[in-house]
């Protein structure tokens, strides 16, 4: 038997609780200094292992056995298994959608329909609408987001700002959608009702999103217009030469969005989309498949589709810029992301198992005297949980569970807590490279969260709006007196 009573374990000190976080920050900063943009491809994982090792040593000091810690690691990793499988399926989807012409067609029409001057704002708006309809920031980024990154490259626009617009829109729509898992999770943890939670979130998310759209519009007005009409026409011509372009190539996208909107499970939905992309490639891109396979036969076609799902594709059009847009995908392209998430989840599991995260949160509560301080403490705790546990669900559940009693004690409506959990727990997850959400966006959009985070305006403006409301008392609801309590005091 490995289970022991809680009294057998020593409660960690505040210094012990903070030490792994300090080590992690120093190790990650060193990783970025030594390896630059390559730090996410191995060095950051080692940093997480080193910080995790420090946490394990603290666990030993506090009477935890390796068996106790190992059990916690297994439980922590199991939380992320669903997300890891979805990430692998998304890799296959990108590979077959590049082969089928679905992504190239989205890029083609995007170049035709979107103007550089309002492209950033339009990207945030389009992603917001799609994510609101389907309730998934990940699916939105992996489909529309990938195409918009391609369009931005074709127009000579900033990939960092474009990614910031995609993430801002995707997370706004996800946050405000009743189909979103986190939007359902937050009110469940806080003890309130889903649609009341969504209506209350609009007070922080709405102003932040409007401000973000205004900033994206202003940034678009300042583009230098380096991509001329001739350059865009040339890219469209090259796309036409490499692929059969047509509206029918968008059917896999329509099917995927329809399945997501009807709340079909994410993993089978994404993998079905990948398989459908393979079928579309066979019927609509036979010349490209023959060119890539080096022969024209049924076996070669099957092998090419299989490889697209496994390792992605590498298209050669004669244009280096276009080749980089049309090459990639496959499950293997996601393996580094899986490695990063596994390392981060293992670290987070140790920190939670031996009570370090709970100790940090209890220390924070001591400073939260006013309502504004309490909301601010919750926002920073959710962000810290995203840093430490590397998972947005943990960043909602753990602080929600630990702050709920304090919100009740102070007479605050549970919607205040549920909104605050989402304002930080959901939104800051995409800004952290080793978090499941940040790692997914990095793998999908091919740009580090460290680069796009300054431009993910909605994701960091919303916590600031929530903090402002907390200190000013705007839209801070109070719990209605309980009938029994009123009778008792009468």
Buried (B, 14 or more C-beta within 10 A) or exposed (E): EEEEEEEEBBEBBEEBBBBBBEBBEEBBEBBBEEBEEEBBEBBBBEBBEBBBBBBBEBBEEBEBBEEBBBBBBEEBBEBBEEBBBBBBBBBBBBBBBBBBBBBBBBBBBBBEEBEBBBBBBBBBBBBBBBBBBBBBBBBBBBBBBBBBBBBBBBBBBBBBBBBBBBBBBBBBBBBBBEBBBBBBBBBBBBBBEBEBBBEBBBBBBBBBBEBBBEBBBEBBEEBEEEBEEEBBEBBBEBBEEBBBBEEBBBBBBEBBBEBBBEEBEBBEBBBBBBBBBBEBBBEBBEEBBBBBBEEEEEEBBBBBBBBBBBBBBEBEBEBEBBBBBBBBBBBBBBBBBBBBBBBBBBBBBBBBBBBBBBBBBBBBBEEBEEBBBBBBBBBBBBBBBBBBBBBBBBBBBBBBEBBBEBBBEBEBBBBBBBBBBBBBBBBBBBBBBBBBBBBBBBBBBBBBBBBBBEBBBBBBBBBBBBBBBBBEEEBBBEBEEEEEEEEEEE
